[in-house]
Amino acid sequence: MAVDLGGPAAPRAAEPRDAAQDRGAASPHPTGLEGLRRLVALDEVVRAVERTHAPLYVRVSDGPAVDRCTVSCDHESGCVLPGLSVNPLDPEPWWDRPVEHWVARQLSRSTSLAVEGRHAWLLTGEVSGRGPDCEPLLVAVHPVAVLDDAVLGEAEARYGQVFETDRES
Protein backbone atom coordinates (compact mmCIF):
# COMPACT_ATOMS: atom_id res chain seq x y z
CA MET A 1 0.00 0.00 0.00
CA ALA A 2 1.55 3.28 -1.08
CA VAL A 3 1.06 6.17 1.28
CA ASP A 4 1.57 9.73 0.06
CA LEU A 5 3.22 11.74 2.80
CA GLY A 6 3.20 14.89 0.70
CA GLY A 7 6.06 17.22 -0.02
CA PRO A 8 9.65 16.44 -0.91
CA ALA A 9 11.47 13.64 0.89
CA ALA A 10 13.27 14.77 4.01
CA PRO A 11 17.06 14.54 3.97
CA ARG A 12 18.49 11.41 5.56
CA ALA A 13 20.37 11.80 8.79
CA ALA A 14 24.12 11.61 8.20
CA GLU A 15 24.92 9.68 11.39
CA PRO A 16 26.50 6.31 10.61
CA ARG A 17 25.72 3.62 13.20
CA ASP A 18 28.99 1.77 12.79
CA ALA A 19 32.18 1.77 10.78
CA ALA A 20 30.83 -0.77 8.26
CA GLN A 21 27.88 1.47 7.44
CA ASP A 22 30.22 4.46 7.27
CA ARG A 23 32.22 2.63 4.57
CA GLY A 24 28.99 2.02 2.63
CA ALA A 25 28.66 -1.66 3.57
CA ALA A 26 25.23 -3.11 4.20
CA SER A 27 24.16 -3.39 7.82
CA PRO A 28 24.72 -6.92 9.16
CA HIS A 29 21.20 -6.81 10.61
CA PRO A 30 18.69 -5.30 8.20
CA THR A 31 15.75 -3.70 9.96
CA GLY A 32 13.35 -3.34 7.05
CA LEU A 33 13.49 0.43 7.47
CA GLU A 34 16.18 0.92 4.83
CA GLY A 35 14.83 2.92 1.93
CA LEU A 36 11.84 4.28 3.85
CA ARG A 37 11.30 8.00 4.00
CA ARG A 38 12.80 9.52 7.17
CA LEU A 39 10.64 12.10 8.93
CA VAL A 40 12.76 14.56 10.90
CA ALA A 41 10.20 16.91 12.48
CA LEU A 42 6.91 16.62 14.34
CA ASP A 43 5.07 18.70 11.73
CA GLU A 44 6.04 16.13 9.06
CA VAL A 45 4.37 13.40 11.11
CA VAL A 46 1.27 15.57 11.58
CA ARG A 47 1.06 16.19 7.81
CA ALA A 48 1.38 12.44 7.19
CA VAL A 49 -1.52 11.76 9.57
CA GLU A 50 -3.65 14.46 7.95
CA ARG A 51 -2.93 13.31 4.36
CA THR A 52 -2.99 9.54 4.68
CA HIS A 53 -6.32 7.83 4.00
CA ALA A 54 -5.49 4.71 6.02
CA PRO A 55 -5.05 5.09 9.78
CA LEU A 56 -1.41 5.58 10.76
CA TYR A 57 0.22 3.99 13.77
CA VAL A 58 3.62 4.24 15.44
CA ARG A 59 5.65 1.28 16.63
CA VAL A 60 9.02 1.14 18.33
CA SER A 61 10.92 -2.06 17.63
CA ASP A 62 13.97 -3.53 15.94
CA GLY A 63 12.14 -2.84 12.64
CA PRO A 64 9.65 -4.53 10.32
CA ALA A 65 12.12 -7.16 9.10
CA VAL A 66 12.61 -8.43 12.66
CA ASP A 67 8.90 -8.08 13.48
CA ARG A 68 8.01 -10.32 10.50
CA CYS A 69 10.16 -13.11 11.94
CA THR A 70 8.98 -13.01 15.54
CA VAL A 71 5.74 -13.05 17.50
CA SER A 72 4.71 -10.34 19.91
CA CYS A 73 3.88 -11.36 23.42
CA ASP A 74 2.64 -9.74 26.59
CA HIS A 75 5.70 -9.61 28.82
CA GLU A 76 3.70 -9.85 32.05
CA SER A 77 1.50 -12.86 31.20
CA GLY A 78 3.60 -14.50 28.50
CA CYS A 79 0.53 -14.64 26.22
CA VAL A 80 1.22 -14.50 22.49
CA LEU A 81 -0.47 -11.48 20.90
CA PRO A 82 -2.34 -11.74 17.57
CA GLY A 83 -0.53 -8.78 16.02
CA LEU A 84 1.99 -6.02 16.56
CA SER A 85 1.41 -3.63 19.45
CA VAL A 86 1.12 -0.03 18.17
CA ASN A 87 -0.10 3.43 19.17
CA PRO A 88 -2.68 5.15 16.94
CA LEU A 89 -1.69 8.49 15.43
CA ASP A 90 -5.12 9.43 14.04
CA PRO A 91 -7.12 11.40 16.62
CA GLU A 92 -10.37 9.98 17.92
CA PRO A 93 -13.58 11.71 16.70
CA TRP A 94 -14.13 13.31 20.13
CA TRP A 95 -10.69 15.02 20.05
CA ASP A 96 -11.28 18.78 19.83
CA ARG A 97 -7.68 19.95 19.98
CA PRO A 98 -5.11 20.25 17.18
CA VAL A 99 -3.95 17.04 15.52
CA GLU A 100 -0.40 18.02 16.54
CA HIS A 101 -1.34 17.68 20.22
CA TRP A 102 -2.70 14.13 19.72
CA VAL A 103 0.35 13.08 17.71
CA ALA A 104 2.75 14.57 20.27
CA ARG A 105 0.95 12.74 23.07
CA GLN A 106 1.03 9.41 21.24
CA LEU A 107 4.67 9.76 20.21
CA SER A 108 5.74 10.82 23.70
CA ARG A 109 4.51 7.44 24.94
CA SER A 110 7.11 5.85 22.66
CA THR A 111 10.21 7.73 23.83
CA SER A 112 11.07 5.31 26.64
CA LEU A 113 10.94 2.38 24.19
CA ALA A 114 13.34 3.93 21.69
CA VAL A 115 16.57 2.61 23.17
CA GLU A 116 19.72 1.64 21.26
CA GLY A 117 18.89 -0.52 18.25
CA ARG A 118 15.14 0.13 18.40
CA HIS A 119 13.44 2.49 15.95
CA ALA A 120 10.20 4.44 15.90
CA TRP A 121 8.42 3.88 12.59
CA LEU A 122 5.04 4.61 11.05
CA LEU A 123 2.89 1.86 9.63
CA THR A 124 -0.57 0.95 8.45
CA GLY A 125 -2.33 -2.37 8.81
CA GLU A 126 -5.45 -4.20 9.91
CA VAL A 127 -6.47 -4.19 13.58
CA SER A 128 -6.67 -7.81 14.77
CA GLY A 129 -7.44 -7.13 18.42
CA ARG A 130 -6.38 -5.17 21.47
CA GLY A 131 -3.39 -5.72 23.70
CA PRO A 132 -3.34 -5.80 27.51
CA ASP A 133 -3.15 -1.99 27.66
CA CYS A 134 -6.01 -1.67 25.11
CA GLU A 135 -3.52 -0.77 22.37
CA PRO A 136 -4.37 -1.83 18.81
CA LEU A 137 -2.67 -4.99 17.52
CA LEU A 138 -1.93 -4.91 13.78
CA VAL A 139 -1.57 -7.59 11.10
CA ALA A 140 -1.00 -7.13 7.34
CA VAL A 141 1.48 -4.40 8.23
CA HIS A 142 2.88 -1.92 5.70
CA PRO A 143 5.86 0.22 6.81
CA VAL A 144 5.43 3.88 5.82
CA ALA A 145 8.29 5.92 7.29
CA VAL A 146 10.97 5.89 9.95
CA LEU A 147 11.13 8.65 12.57
CA ASP A 148 14.35 10.42 13.33
CA ASP A 149 15.17 10.40 17.06
CA ALA A 150 14.72 14.19 17.07
CA VAL A 151 11.00 13.73 16.31
CA LEU A 152 10.47 11.84 19.58
CA GLY A 153 12.34 14.53 21.49
CA GLU A 154 10.28 17.26 19.84
CA ALA A 155 7.05 15.35 20.56
CA GLU A 156 7.95 14.91 24.21
CA ALA A 157 8.76 18.61 24.56
CA ARG A 158 5.49 19.63 22.86
CA TYR A 159 3.54 17.20 25.06
CA GLY A 160 5.02 18.84 28.16
CA GLN A 161 4.16 22.32 26.82
CA VAL A 162 0.50 21.73 25.93
CA PHE A 163 -0.71 19.21 28.52
CA GLU A 164 -1.04 19.33 32.28
CA THR A 165 1.03 16.21 32.78
CA ASP A 166 1.00 16.38 36.57
CA ARG A 167 -2.81 16.38 36.79
CA GLU A 168 -4.71 13.12 37.26
CA SER A 169 -7.56 12.14 34.91
C-alpha positions as protocol buffer text, in pm:
chain_id: "A"
residue {
  index: 1
  type: MET
  ca { x: 0 y: 0 z: 0 }
}
residue {
  index: 2
  type: ALA
  ca { x: 155 y: 328 z: -108 }
}
residue {
  index: 3
  type: VAL
  ca { x: 106 y: 617 z: 128 }
}
residue {
  index: 4
  type: ASP
  ca { x: 157 y: 973 z: 6 }
}
residue {
  index: 5
  type: LEU
  ca { x: 322 y: 1174 z: 280 }
}
residue {
  index: 6
  type: GLY
  ca { x: 320 y: 1489 z: 70 }
}
residue {
  index: 7
  type: GLY
  ca { x: 606 y: 1722 z: -2 }
}
residue {
  index: 8
  type: PRO
  ca { x: 965 y: 1644 z: -91 }
}
residue {
  index: 9
  type: ALA
  ca { x: 1147 y: 1364 z: 89 }
}
residue {
  index: 10
  type: ALA
  ca { x: 1327 y: 1477 z: 401 }
}
residue {
  index: 11
  type: PRO
  ca { x: 1706 y: 1454 z: 397 }
}
residue {
  index: 12
  type: ARG
  ca { x: 1849 y: 1141 z: 556 }
}
residue {
  index: 13
  type: ALA
  ca { x: 2037 y: 1180 z: 879 }
}
residue {
  index: 14
  type: ALA
  ca { x: 2412 y: 1161 z: 820 }
}
residue {
  index: 15
  type: GLU
  ca { x: 2492 y: 968 z: 1139 }
}
residue {
  index: 16
  type: PRO
  ca { x: 2650 y: 631 z: 1061 }
}
residue {
  index: 17
  type: ARG
  ca { x: 2572 y: 362 z: 1320 }
}
residue {
  index: 18
  type: ASP
  ca { x: 2899 y: 177 z: 1279 }
}
residue {
  index: 19
  type: ALA
  ca { x: 3218 y: 177 z: 1078 }
}
residue {
  index: 20
  type: ALA
  ca { x: 3083 y: -77 z: 826 }
}
residue {
  index: 21
  type: GLN
  ca { x: 2788 y: 147 z: 744 }
}
residue {
  index: 22
  type: ASP
  ca { x: 3022 y: 446 z: 727 }
}
residue {
  index: 23
  type: ARG
  ca { x: 3222 y: 263 z: 457 }
}
residue {
  index: 24
  type: GLY
  ca { x: 2899 y: 202 z: 263 }
}
residue {
  index: 25
  type: ALA
  ca { x: 2866 y: -166 z: 357 }
}
residue {
  index: 26
  type: ALA
  ca { x: 2523 y: -311 z: 420 }
}
residue {
  index: 27
  type: SER
  ca { x: 2416 y: -339 z: 782 }
}
residue {
  index: 28
  type: PRO
  ca { x: 2472 y: -692 z: 916 }
}
residue {
  index: 29
  type: HIS
  ca { x: 2120 y: -681 z: 1061 }
}
residue {
  index: 30
  type: PRO
  ca { x: 1869 y: -530 z: 820 }
}
residue {
  index: 31
  type: THR
  ca { x: 1575 y: -370 z: 996 }
}
residue {
  index: 32
  type: GLY
  ca { x: 1335 y: -334 z: 705 }
}
residue {
  index: 33
  type: LEU
  ca { x: 1349 y: 43 z: 747 }
}
residue {
  index: 34
  type: GLU
  ca { x: 1618 y: 92 z: 483 }
}
residue {
  index: 35
  type: GLY
  ca { x: 1483 y: 292 z: 193 }
}
residue {
  index: 36
  type: LEU
  ca { x: 1184 y: 428 z: 385 }
}
residue {
  index: 37
  type: ARG
  ca { x: 1130 y: 800 z: 400 }
}
residue {
  index: 38
  type: ARG
  ca { x: 1280 y: 952 z: 717 }
}
residue {
  index: 39
  type: LEU
  ca { x: 1064 y: 1210 z: 893 }
}
residue {
  index: 40
  type: VAL
  ca { x: 1276 y: 1456 z: 1090 }
}
residue {
  index: 41
  type: ALA
  ca { x: 1020 y: 1691 z: 1248 }
}
residue {
  index: 42
  type: LEU
  ca { x: 691 y: 1662 z: 1434 }
}
residue {
  index: 43
  type: ASP
  ca { x: 507 y: 1870 z: 1173 }
}
residue {
  index: 44
  type: GLU
  ca { x: 604 y: 1613 z: 906 }
}
residue {
  index: 45
  type: VAL
  ca { x: 437 y: 1340 z: 1111 }
}
residue {
  index: 46
  type: VAL
  ca { x: 127 y: 1557 z: 1158 }
}
residue {
  index: 47
  type: ARG
  ca { x: 106 y: 1619 z: 781 }
}
residue {
  index: 48
  type: ALA
  ca { x: 138 y: 1244 z: 719 }
}
residue {
  index: 49
  type: VAL
  ca { x: -152 y: 1176 z: 957 }
}
residue {
  index: 50
  type: GLU
  ca { x: -365 y: 1446 z: 795 }
}
residue {
  index: 51
  type: ARG
  ca { x: -293 y: 1331 z: 436 }
}
residue {
  index: 52
  type: THR
  ca { x: -299 y: 954 z: 468 }
}
residue {
  index: 53
  type: HIS
  ca { x: -632 y: 783 z: 400 }
}
residue {
  index: 54
  type: ALA
  ca { x: -549 y: 471 z: 602 }
}
residue {
  index: 55
  type: PRO
  ca { x: -505 y: 509 z: 978 }
}
residue {
  index: 56
  type: LEU
  ca { x: -141 y: 558 z: 1076 }
}
residue {
  index: 57
  type: TYR
  ca { x: 22 y: 399 z: 1377 }
}
residue {
  index: 58
  type: VAL
  ca { x: 362 y: 424 z: 1544 }
}
residue {
  index: 59
  type: ARG
  ca { x: 565 y: 128 z: 1663 }
}
residue {
  index: 60
  type: VAL
  ca { x: 902 y: 114 z: 1833 }
}
residue {
  index: 61
  type: SER
  ca { x: 1092 y: -206 z: 1763 }
}
residue {
  index: 62
  type: ASP
  ca { x: 1397 y: -353 z: 1594 }
}
residue {
  index: 63
  type: GLY
  ca { x: 1214 y: -284 z: 1264 }
}
residue {
  index: 64
  type: PRO
  ca { x: 965 y: -453 z: 1032 }
}
residue {
  index: 65
  type: ALA
  ca { x: 1212 y: -716 z: 910 }
}
residue {
  index: 66
  type: VAL
  ca { x: 1261 y: -843 z: 1266 }
}
residue {
  index: 67
  type: ASP
  ca { x: 890 y: -808 z: 1348 }
}
residue {
  index: 68
  type: ARG
  ca { x: 801 y: -1032 z: 1050 }
}
residue {
  index: 69
  type: CYS
  ca { x: 1016 y: -1311 z: 1194 }
}
residue {
  index: 70
  type: THR
  ca { x: 898 y: -1301 z: 1554 }
}
residue {
  index: 71
  type: VAL
  ca { x: 574 y: -1305 z: 1750 }
}
residue {
  index: 72
  type: SER
  ca { x: 471 y: -1034 z: 1991 }
}
residue {
  index: 73
  type: CYS
  ca { x: 388 y: -1136 z: 2342 }
}
residue {
  index: 74
  type: ASP
  ca { x: 264 y: -974 z: 2659 }
}
residue {
  index: 75
  type: HIS
  ca { x: 570 y: -961 z: 2882 }
}
residue {
  index: 76
  type: GLU
  ca { x: 370 y: -985 z: 3205 }
}
residue {
  index: 77
  type: SER
  ca { x: 150 y: -1286 z: 3120 }
}
residue {
  index: 78
  type: GLY
  ca { x: 360 y: -1450 z: 2850 }
}
residue {
  index: 79
  type: CYS
  ca { x: 53 y: -1464 z: 2622 }
}
residue {
  index: 80
  type: VAL
  ca { x: 122 y: -1450 z: 2249 }
}
residue {
  index: 81
  type: LEU
  ca { x: -47 y: -1148 z: 2090 }
}
residue {
  index: 82
  type: PRO
  ca { x: -234 y: -1174 z: 1757 }
}
residue {
  index: 83
  type: GLY
  ca { x: -53 y: -878 z: 1602 }
}
residue {
  index: 84
  type: LEU
  ca { x: 199 y: -602 z: 1656 }
}
residue {
  index: 85
  type: SER
  ca { x: 141 y: -363 z: 1945 }
}
residue {
  index: 86
  type: VAL
  ca { x: 112 y: -3 z: 1817 }
}
residue {
  index: 87
  type: ASN
  ca { x: -10 y: 343 z: 1917 }
}
residue {
  index: 88
  type: PRO
  ca { x: -268 y: 515 z: 1694 }
}
residue {
  index: 89
  type: LEU
  ca { x: -169 y: 849 z: 1543 }
}
residue {
  index: 90
  type: ASP
  ca { x: -512 y: 943 z: 1404 }
}
residue {
  index: 91
  type: PRO
  ca { x: -712 y: 1140 z: 1662 }
}
residue {
  index: 92
  type: GLU
  ca { x: -1037 y: 998 z: 1792 }
}
residue {
  index: 93
  type: PRO
  ca { x: -1358 y: 1171 z: 1670 }
}
residue {
  index: 94
  type: TRP
  ca { x: -1413 y: 1331 z: 2013 }
}
residue {
  index: 95
  type: TRP
  ca { x: -1069 y: 1502 z: 2005 }
}
residue {
  index: 96
  type: ASP
  ca { x: -1128 y: 1878 z: 1983 }
}
residue {
  index: 97
  type: ARG
  ca { x: -768 y: 1995 z: 1998 }
}
residue {
  index: 98
  type: PRO
  ca { x: -511 y: 2025 z: 1718 }
}
residue {
  index: 99
  type: VAL
  ca { x: -395 y: 1704 z: 1552 }
}
residue {
  index: 100
  type: GLU
  ca { x: -40 y: 1802 z: 1654 }
}
residue {
  index: 101
  type: HIS
  ca { x: -134 y: 1768 z: 2022 }
}
residue {
  index: 102
  type: TRP
  ca { x: -270 y: 1413 z: 1972 }
}
residue {
  index: 103
  type: VAL
  ca { x: 35 y: 1308 z: 1771 }
}
residue {
  index: 104
  type: ALA
  ca { x: 275 y: 1457 z: 2027 }
}
residue {
  index: 105
  type: ARG
  ca { x: 95 y: 1274 z: 2307 }
}
residue {
  index: 106
  type: GLN
  ca { x: 103 y: 941 z: 2124 }
}
residue {
  index: 107
  type: LEU
  ca { x: 467 y: 976 z: 2021 }
}
residue {
  index: 108
  type: SER
  ca { x: 574 y: 1082 z: 2370 }
}
residue {
  index: 109
  type: ARG
  ca { x: 451 y: 744 z: 2494 }
}
residue {
  index: 110
  type: SER
  ca { x: 711 y: 585 z: 2266 }
}
residue {
  index: 111
  type: THR
  ca { x: 1021 y: 773 z: 2383 }
}
residue {
  index: 112
  type: SER
  ca { x: 1107 y: 531 z: 2664 }
}
residue {
  index: 113
  type: LEU
  ca { x: 1094 y: 238 z: 2419 }
}
residue {
  index: 114
  type: ALA
  ca { x: 1334 y: 393 z: 2169 }
}
residue {
  index: 115
  type: VAL
  ca { x: 1657 y: 261 z: 2317 }
}
residue {
  index: 116
  type: GLU
  ca { x: 1972 y: 164 z: 2126 }
}
residue {
  index: 117
  type: GLY
  ca { x: 1889 y: -52 z: 1825 }
}
residue {
  index: 118
  type: ARG
  ca { x: 1514 y: 13 z: 1840 }
}
residue {
  index: 119
  type: HIS
  ca { x: 1344 y: 249 z: 1595 }
}
residue {
  index: 120
  type: ALA
  ca { x: 1020 y: 444 z: 1590 }
}
residue {
  index: 121
  type: TRP
  ca { x: 842 y: 388 z: 1259 }
}
residue {
  index: 122
  type: LEU
  ca { x: 504 y: 461 z: 1105 }
}
residue {
  index: 123
  type: LEU
  ca { x: 289 y: 186 z: 963 }
}
residue {
  index: 124
  type: THR
  ca { x: -57 y: 95 z: 845 }
}
residue {
  index: 125
  type: GLY
  ca { x: -233 y: -237 z: 881 }
}
residue {
  index: 126
  type: GLU
  ca { x: -545 y: -420 z: 991 }
}
residue {
  index: 127
  type: VAL
  ca { x: -647 y: -419 z: 1358 }
}
residue {
  index: 128
  type: SER
  ca { x: -667 y: -781 z: 1477 }
}
residue {
  index: 129
  type: GLY
  ca { x: -744 y: -713 z: 1842 }
}
residue {
  index: 130
  type: ARG
  ca { x: -638 y: -517 z: 2147 }
}
residue {
  index: 131
  type: GLY
  ca { x: -339 y: -572 z: 2370 }
}
residue {
  index: 132
  type: PRO
  ca { x: -334 y: -580 z: 2751 }
}
residue {
  index: 133
  type: ASP
  ca { x: -315 y: -199 z: 2766 }
}
residue {
  index: 134
  type: CYS
  ca { x: -601 y: -167 z: 2511 }
}
residue {
  index: 135
  type: GLU
  ca { x: -352 y: -77 z: 2237 }
}
residue {
  index: 136
  type: PRO
  ca { x: -437 y: -183 z: 1881 }
}
residue {
  index: 137
  type: LEU
  ca { x: -267 y: -499 z: 1752 }
}
residue {
  index: 138
  type: LEU
  ca { x: -193 y: -491 z: 1378 }
}
residue {
  index: 139
  type: VAL
  ca { x: -157 y: -759 z: 1110 }
}
residue {
  index: 140
  type: ALA
  ca { x: -100 y: -713 z: 734 }
}
residue {
  index: 141
  type: VAL
  ca { x: 148 y: -440 z: 823 }
}
residue {
  index: 142
  type: HIS
  ca { x: 288 y: -192 z: 570 }
}
residue {
  index: 143
  type: PRO
  ca { x: 586 y: 22 z: 681 }
}
residue {
  index: 144
  type: VAL
  ca { x: 543 y: 388 z: 582 }
}
residue {
  index: 145
  type: ALA
  ca { x: 829 y: 592 z: 729 }
}
residue {
  index: 146
  type: VAL
  ca { x: 1097 y: 589 z: 995 }
}
residue {
  index: 147
  type: LEU
  ca { x: 1113 y: 865 z: 1257 }
}
residue {
  index: 148
  type: ASP
  ca { x: 1435 y: 1042 z: 1333 }
}
residue {
  index: 149
  type: ASP
  ca { x: 1517 y: 1040 z: 1706 }
}
residue {
  index: 150
  type: ALA
  ca { x: 1472 y: 1419 z: 1707 }
}
residue {
  index: 151
  type: VAL
  ca { x: 1100 y: 1373 z: 1631 }
}
residue {
  index: 152
  type: LEU
  ca { x: 1047 y: 1184 z: 1958 }
}
residue {
  index: 153
  type: GLY
  ca { x: 1234 y: 1453 z: 2149 }
}
residue {
  index: 154
  type: GLU
  ca { x: 1028 y: 1726 z: 1984 }
}
residue {
  index: 155
  type: ALA
  ca { x: 705 y: 1535 z: 2056 }
}
residue {
  index: 156
  type: GLU
  ca { x: 795 y: 1491 z: 2421 }
}
residue {
  index: 157
  type: ALA
  ca { x: 876 y: 1861 z: 2456 }
}
residue {
  index: 158
  type: ARG
  ca { x: 549 y: 1963 z: 2286 }
}
residue {
  index: 159
  type: TYR
  ca { x: 354 y: 1720 z: 2506 }
}
residue {
  index: 160
  type: GLY
  ca { x: 502 y: 1884 z: 2816 }
}
residue {
  index: 161
  type: GLN
  ca { x: 416 y: 2232 z: 2682 }
}
residue {
  index: 162
  type: VAL
  ca { x: 50 y: 2173 z: 2593 }
}
residue {
  index: 163
  type: PHE
  ca { x: -71 y: 1921 z: 2852 }
}
residue {
  index: 164
  type: GLU
  ca { x: -104 y: 1933 z: 3228 }
}
residue {
  index: 165
  type: THR
  ca { x: 103 y: 1621 z: 3278 }
}
residue {
  index: 166
  type: ASP
  ca { x: 100 y: 1638 z: 3657 }
}
residue {
  index: 167
  type: ARG
  ca { x: -281 y: 1638 z: 3679 }
}
residue {
  index: 168
  type: GLU
  ca { x: -471 y: 1312 z: 3726 }
}
residue {
  index: 169
  type: SER
  ca { x: -756 y: 1214 z: 3491 }
}
